[in-house]
Amino acid sequence: MLESDEWWKTNLIMSQIQINEQLRAVLFQLREVNPGSYVHLLLDGNHPCADDDELHITRLKKRDIPAEAVLVPRADFAHDPAICPALVTLYSPGDRGYPDDALLDLSIAHAWYRRDSINGSYVCGWLVSESSAHQVAKHLAPACELFDLTRGCRRVLPLFEPHRLSLVVDAGRESFLRRWIGPISHWMWLDMKGELRSLAASDLADGVPGKDHLSQRHWEAQQRVANARVVAVAMADAGHTLPVYPETTIDASLQRAAALGLQRTEDLVFFALNDFSFSPAWTSHPAAANAIRQALQGERTLSELMCRLTDDTLEEIAATREAGPTLFGDSDGH
């Protein structure tokens, strides 16, 4: 019988193999349906891998079959092109299979192991398009310059990052995504749970009035991404399995915490961990509500205040399952 850690490692390896097979099957089908399509790999230099990693930009040129990296010029990174996103073509129309099949394997493995990294994903996804890497890069660069309603100005929003893209896709902004995806027919990526996600241009509504932009609510969700990654890492450290649609589920917890007035990262993370360790109803317990109030008013963190409660009280909070009225209103802050 395998030891628990060995079983866990074996299970992870099997999951990665399944994702590899799943992605390959999807890409094969898409290539069969449209032989005129390219398959591009999108890498993000702002979340780099190690210099000696085989997937590092500088090493791609030195492979037996050299891979050209086409930069996507981010306006905010014009001073340092090395940290801009880059497209690498894995398959071109007319190829007999992938010229560098091992490169596809490397990209899938890298995406799998960095899926819930606090540093973000270096492998952002696999793009299918009838356009070349240069043409796709020419579209993506301006597509990521959007008007930020929370700041009242245009700025770069790197929606190609898997975490950020998952939030927008789960929010149902189809009309916006149809315009944003442009010449890309299919976009595949791994979410933080390691599930293969897919965005198909043919499934997206086109030209719906009022839905071809990101609202203030969506921009606020994007601003919570850094804290959400901390929560994901904390959940892994605590032995919690990430929920389905983890990016959106974690963001909902962080939004609840923010609606109560919590701002410190430590408080936000602790709040979210309690949501997933117990249930969102934990805040309905009077002792928990009081601890939150004190965290807002004083210097002590929420975790410190909760740790001062008796074991019996903590057990009562942990046992709270049915959501009841809290002292702070609902999750929308009303």
C-alpha positions in Angstrom: 0.0 0.0 0.0 1.4 3.4 -1.0 2.2 6.0 1.7 -0.2 9.0 1.6 2.4 11.3 0.1 3.3 8.8 -2.6 -0.3 8.2 -3.4 -0.8 12.0 -3.7 2.2 12.3 -6.1 0.9 9.4 -8.1 -2.5 10.9 -8.3 -1.1 14.3 -9.5 0.9 12.5 -12.2 -2.1 10.7 -13.4 -4.1 13.9 -13.4 -1.5 15.6 -15.5 -1.5 12.7 -18.0 -5.2 13.0 -18.3 -5.0 16.7 -19.0 -2.3 16.0 -21.6 -4.5 13.5 -23.4 -7.6 15.7 -23.1 -5.9 18.8 -24.6 -4.3 16.8 -27.4 -7.7 15.2 -28.3 -9.4 18.7 -28.4 -6.6 20.2 -30.5 -6.6 17.2 -32.9 -10.3 17.5 -33.5 -10.0 21.3 -34.1 -7.2 20.7 -36.6 -9.2 18.1 -38.4 -12.3 20.4 -38.6 -10.2 23.3 -39.9 -6.9 22.2 -41.5 -6.1 25.9 -42.2 -5.6 26.7 -38.5 -2.5 27.3 -36.5 -1.9 26.2 -32.9 -0.1 28.8 -30.8 1.3 28.6 -27.3 1.0 31.8 -25.3 3.8 32.5 -22.7 3.8 35.3 -20.2 7.3 36.8 -19.5 5.8 38.7 -16.6 5.5 35.4 -14.7 8.8 33.9 -15.9 10.2 30.4 -15.5 13.8 29.7 -14.5 16.5 30.6 -16.9 17.5 26.9 -17.2 13.9 25.7 -17.8 13.5 24.2 -21.3 10.5 26.4 -21.8 12.4 29.6 -21.2 12.3 32.0 -24.2 16.1 31.9 -24.6 16.2 28.1 -24.6 13.4 27.7 -27.2 15.7 29.0 -29.9 18.3 26.3 -29.0 16.0 23.3 -29.4 16.6 20.8 -32.1 13.7 22.4 -33.9 14.2 26.1 -33.0 11.0 27.8 -31.9 10.5 31.5 -32.7 8.9 33.6 -30.0 6.7 36.4 -31.3 6.3 39.2 -28.7 3.0 40.7 -27.9 4.0 44.3 -27.1 2.3 45.4 -23.9 2.1 49.1 -23.7 3.0 49.2 -20.1 6.1 47.0 -20.6 7.5 48.9 -23.6 10.6 49.6 -21.5 11.3 45.9 -21.1 10.2 43.7 -24.0 11.6 40.6 -22.3 8.7 40.5 -19.9 6.1 40.9 -22.6 3.9 37.9 -23.5 5.1 35.8 -26.4 3.5 33.5 -28.9 5.1 30.3 -30.1 3.6 28.4 -33.0 3.3 24.6 -32.2 1.5 23.7 -35.4 1.1 25.4 -38.8 -1.3 24.5 -41.6 0.2 21.6 -43.6 2.3 20.2 -40.8 2.2 16.4 -40.4 1.6 16.4 -36.6 3.5 18.7 -34.3 7.0 19.4 -35.6 8.3 19.5 -32.0 5.9 17.2 -30.2 7.9 17.4 -26.9 7.4 21.1 -26.8 3.6 20.6 -26.4 4.2 18.1 -23.6 6.5 20.7 -21.9 3.9 23.4 -22.1 1.1 21.2 -20.6 3.4 20.0 -17.8 4.4 23.6 -17.0 0.9 24.9 -17.0 -0.1 22.0 -14.7 2.5 22.6 -12.1 2.0 26.4 -12.1 -1.8 26.3 -12.2 -2.2 27.7 -8.6 1.1 29.5 -8.2 1.1 32.7 -6.2 3.5 34.0 -8.9 1.0 33.4 -11.7 1.1 31.2 -14.8 3.9 31.3 -17.3 1.9 29.2 -19.7 -1.3 31.2 -20.4 -2.9 28.9 -22.9 -3.1 27.2 -26.3 -4.7 29.3 -29.1 -6.2 28.0 -32.3 -6.5 30.5 -35.1 -6.3 30.9 -38.9 -4.0 33.8 -38.3 -0.2 33.6 -37.8 1.5 34.3 -34.5 2.4 37.8 -35.8 -1.2 38.6 -36.7 -2.5 37.3 -33.4 0.1 39.3 -31.5 -1.0 42.4 -33.4 -4.5 41.9 -32.2 -3.8 41.0 -28.6 -1.6 44.0 -27.8 -4.3 46.7 -28.2 -7.1 44.3 -27.1 -5.7 44.4 -23.6 -5.8 48.2 -23.4 -9.2 48.8 -21.8 -11.0 51.6 -19.9 -10.8 51.0 -16.2 -14.1 52.3 -14.7 -12.5 52.2 -11.2 -9.7 54.6 -12.1 -11.3 56.6 -14.9 -8.6 55.9 -17.5 -7.4 53.4 -20.0 -4.8 50.9 -18.9 -3.5 47.4 -19.7 -5.5 44.5 -18.3 -3.7 41.2 -19.0 -6.8 39.2 -19.5 -4.7 36.5 -21.2 -3.7 35.3 -17.7 -5.7 32.2 -16.9 -6.9 33.5 -13.6 -8.2 36.8 -15.1 -9.7 35.1 -18.1 -11.5 32.6 -15.9 -13.2 35.4 -14.0 -14.5 37.1 -17.1 -15.6 33.9 -18.8 -17.5 32.9 -15.6 -19.1 36.3 -15.5 -20.8 35.6 -18.9 -19.4 38.6 -20.7 -19.8 36.9 -24.1 -20.2 40.0 -26.2 -17.1 41.5 -24.7 -15.1 38.3 -25.1 -16.2 37.9 -28.8 -14.7 41.3 -29.6 -11.6 40.6 -27.3 -10.8 37.2 -28.8 -10.7 38.6 -32.3 -9.1 36.2 -34.8 -8.7 33.4 -32.3 -11.3 30.6 -32.8 -10.6 28.6 -29.7 -8.6 29.4 -26.5 -7.7 26.6 -24.1 -6.2 27.1 -20.6 -5.9 25.4 -17.2 -7.7 27.0 -14.2 -6.3 26.9 -10.7 -7.8 23.5 -10.0 -6.1 22.1 -13.1 -9.3 21.8 -15.1 -9.1 22.3 -18.9 -11.2 25.4 -19.8 -12.1 26.3 -23.4 -13.4 29.4 -25.0 -14.8 29.1 -28.5 -15.6 32.2 -30.6 -18.5 30.4 -32.2 -20.3 30.1 -28.9 -20.0 33.8 -28.0 -22.8 36.3 -28.6 -21.8 39.2 -30.9 -22.8 42.9 -30.5 -25.1 42.8 -27.5 -25.6 46.4 -26.4 -24.2 47.2 -23.0 -22.3 44.0 -22.6 -19.3 44.7 -24.8 -17.3 46.2 -22.0 -16.3 45.3 -18.4 -18.3 47.0 -15.7 -16.9 48.4 -12.4 -17.8 45.1 -10.7 -15.6 43.1 -13.1 -12.7 45.5 -12.7 -13.0 45.2 -8.9 -12.8 41.4 -9.3 -9.7 41.8 -11.3 -8.1 43.9 -8.6 -8.7 41.0 -6.1 -6.6 38.5 -8.1 -3.4 39.0 -6.1 -5.2 38.2 -2.9 -7.1 35.3 -4.5 -3.8 33.7 -5.4 -2.7 34.0 -1.8 -5.9 32.3 -0.7 -5.3 29.4 -3.1 -1.8 28.8 -1.8 -3.1 29.0 1.8 -5.8 26.5 0.9 -3.2 24.1 -0.5 -1.0 24.5 2.6 -4.1 23.7 4.8 -4.9 20.6 2.7 -8.1 22.0 1.2 -9.1 21.0 -2.3 -9.9 23.9 -4.5 -13.6 24.2 -5.4 -15.0 24.0 -8.9 -14.6 27.3 -10.8 -12.0 28.2 -8.1 -11.2 31.7 -9.4 -14.9 32.9 -9.2 -15.6 31.0 -6.0 -12.6 32.4 -4.1 -13.4 35.9 -5.5 -17.0 35.7 -4.1 -15.5 35.0 -0.7 -13.1 37.9 -0.9 -16.0 40.1 -2.1 -17.9 39.2 1.0 -15.0 40.0 3.2 -14.5 43.4 1.5 -18.2 44.1 1.8 -17.8 43.8 5.6 -14.9 46.3 5.5 -11.9 44.0 5.8 -8.9 45.3 4.0 -5.7 43.7 5.3 -4.5 40.8 3.2 -4.1 38.6 6.3 -7.7 39.3 7.3 -9.0 38.7 3.8 -7.2 35.4 3.5 -8.2 34.2 7.0 -11.8 35.1 6.2 -11.8 33.1 2.9 -10.1 30.1 4.6 -12.9 30.0 7.1 -15.5 30.1 4.3 -13.9 27.0 2.8 -13.0 25.3 6.1 -16.5 25.7 7.6 -19.2 27.4 5.5 -20.0 31.0 4.5 -22.4 30.9 7.4 -19.6 31.1 10.0 -19.9 34.9 10.1 -23.5 34.6 11.4 -22.2 33.4 14.8 -22.2 36.3 17.3 -18.6 35.7 18.4 -17.4 35.6 14.8 -19.3 38.8 13.9 -17.8 40.5 17.0 -14.3 39.4 16.0 -14.8 40.9 12.6 -16.0 44.1 14.1 -13.0 44.3 16.4 -10.6 43.6 13.5 -12.1 46.6 11.7 -11.7 48.9 14.7 -8.4 47.8 16.2 -4.9 46.7 15.5 -5.4 43.0 16.1 -5.9 40.8 13.0 -9.0 38.7 12.6 -7.0 35.5 13.1 -5.6 36.8 16.4 -9.0 37.7 17.6 -10.5 34.4 16.6 -7.7 32.5 18.3 -8.6 34.2 21.6 -12.0 32.5 21.5 -12.6 29.4 23.7 -12.5 26.0 22.1 -16.2 25.5 22.7 -17.0 28.8 20.9 -14.8 27.8 17.9 -16.6 24.5 17.7 -19.9 26.3 17.7 -18.6 28.5 14.8 -17.3 25.5 12.9 -20.7 23.8 13.3 -22.6 26.8 11.9 -24.1 25.6 8.6 -27.4 27.4 8.0 -26.9 31.0 6.9 -28.7 33.5 9.1 -28.7 37.3 9.3 -25.3 38.7 10.2 -24.6 41.9 12.0 -23.2 43.3 8.8 -25.9 42.7 6.2 -25.7 40.6 3.0 -22.7 39.9 0.7 -23.6 43.0 -1.4 -23.2 45.2 1.6 -26.9 46.1 2.0 
